[in-house]
Amino acid sequence: FVPMEWLPKSVVGIAHALPAYWYIAGNEFLKTTETLQGKAMTSLFQNMFFLVLFGVLFLIINLFVLRLRQKRNG
C-alpha cells in the first residue's frame, strides 16, 4: 500500500469505491486519535458503516450468482 498523501487526488477519489480505502482510513484515524468522543466517534462509525455496506453488497452479489448457477444447472 502507498500512503494516501502520496497519491493523486483522482486516484484517492476512485479509491472511495473500494473497501480497502475505508479500512485504511479507519486505521489511520484510530492511529492519530487520542480519544474517541463526539465527532471522532462519528468519523469512525462512518468508516465502519461503509465496510459493513461493502460486506452486505458482496453477500448480495454472491447470493445472486449462486442463484443463477442453480438455475443454470437445473
Protein Blocks (a to p, Z undefined) as FASTA:
>chain_A
ZZfklpcfklmmmmmmpfklmmmmmmmmmmmpmbdghjlmmmmmmmmmmmmmmmmmmmmm
mmmmmmmmmmmnZZ
